[in-house]
Amino acid sequence: QVRLVESGGGLVQPGGSLRLSCAASGFTFRRYGMSWARQGPGKARELVAQITTTGGSNYADSVAGRFTISRDNDKNTVYLQMNSLKPEDTAVYSCAAPIGTTYVWGQGTQVTVSS
């Protein structure tokens, strides 16, 4: 069974930082690219960052320069370092893996940026 378990969310002030983790199991992690997406209140899911099997990365314009995606294949974990957080970053953040013909999503972790 494919499992993706996110952690590290919480409440942070504008300008602050958080590091999210996604622990993966049930598949050969190192052979799959991984993604982070978010869904804010009343908004559609937005792809935030992607990392390839070889470490290449891509970011949404809204987070480029502030967020960094990385992976540790020995730990079967993908990370999202979030700096200079803004209120508009408030969302449930989920990680995803392309398994078969679809994406498998974790349960998500809440990030709230507020004064």
C-alpha positions in Angstrom: 0.0 0.0 0.0 1.4 3.4 -1.0 1.5 5.8 1.9 2.5 9.4 2.1 2.5 11.1 5.5 3.2 14.8 5.7 4.3 16.6 8.8 5.8 19.9 9.9 2.9 22.3 9.4 1.7 24.8 11.9 1.1 28.5 12.6 3.8 30.9 11.7 4.0 34.7 11.4 4.5 36.5 8.1 8.2 36.3 7.2 8.8 33.1 9.1 9.9 29.7 8.0 8.7 26.1 8.1 10.1 22.8 6.9 7.6 20.2 5.7 8.4 16.5 5.5 6.7 13.7 3.6 7.5 10.2 4.5 6.9 7.7 1.7 6.4 3.9 1.8 5.0 1.1 -0.3 6.9 1.9 -3.5 10.4 2.3 -4.7 10.8 5.9 -3.7 14.1 6.7 -5.5 12.6 5.8 -8.9 9.8 8.4 -8.7 9.6 12.1 -9.0 7.8 13.7 -6.2 5.6 16.8 -5.9 4.2 19.2 -3.4 0.8 20.9 -3.9 -1.4 23.1 -1.8 -5.0 24.0 -1.5 -6.1 27.2 0.3 -9.5 28.0 1.5 -12.0 28.3 -1.4 -9.2 27.6 -3.9 -8.3 24.8 -6.3 -5.3 22.6 -5.7 -2.1 24.4 -6.9 1.1 22.6 -7.8 3.9 24.2 -5.8 7.1 22.2 -6.4 8.4 19.1 -8.2 11.6 17.2 -7.9 12.9 14.6 -10.4 14.6 11.3 -9.6 17.9 13.0 -10.3 17.3 16.1 -8.2 16.1 18.6 -10.7 13.4 20.9 -9.5 10.6 23.2 -10.7 8.5 25.7 -8.8 5.4 27.7 -9.2 6.0 31.4 -9.8 4.2 32.2 -6.6 6.9 30.4 -4.5 10.0 30.6 -6.6 12.9 32.0 -4.6 11.3 31.3 -1.3 10.6 27.5 -1.3 13.1 24.7 -1.8 12.1 21.1 -2.5 14.6 18.3 -1.7 14.7 14.6 -1.1 16.6 12.0 0.9 16.3 8.7 -0.8 17.9 6.9 2.1 15.1 8.1 4.3 12.3 7.8 1.6 11.4 11.4 2.4 10.8 14.6 0.4 11.0 18.0 2.0 9.7 21.5 1.4 11.6 24.3 3.0 9.4 27.4 3.1 11.0 30.8 3.8 9.6 34.3 3.8 6.1 33.0 4.3 3.2 35.2 3.3 -0.5 35.1 4.4 -1.4 33.9 0.9 0.7 30.8 1.5 -1.9 29.6 4.0 -3.1 26.2 2.8 -3.2 22.5 3.3 0.1 21.2 1.8 0.2 17.7 0.4 2.8 15.6 -1.3 2.1 13.3 -4.2 3.7 10.5 -6.2 2.7 9.3 -9.7 1.7 5.7 -9.1 0.4 3.8 -12.1 -2.0 6.0 -14.1 -2.8 8.4 -11.3 -1.3 10.5 -8.5 -1.4 9.3 -4.9 -1.7 12.1 -2.3 -1.0 12.3 1.3 -3.5 13.5 3.9 -1.9 16.9 4.0 -0.6 19.2 6.7 -2.0 22.6 7.6 0.2 25.7 7.2 -1.3 29.0 8.5 0.6 32.2 8.1 -0.9 34.9 10.2 -0.1 37.8 12.6 
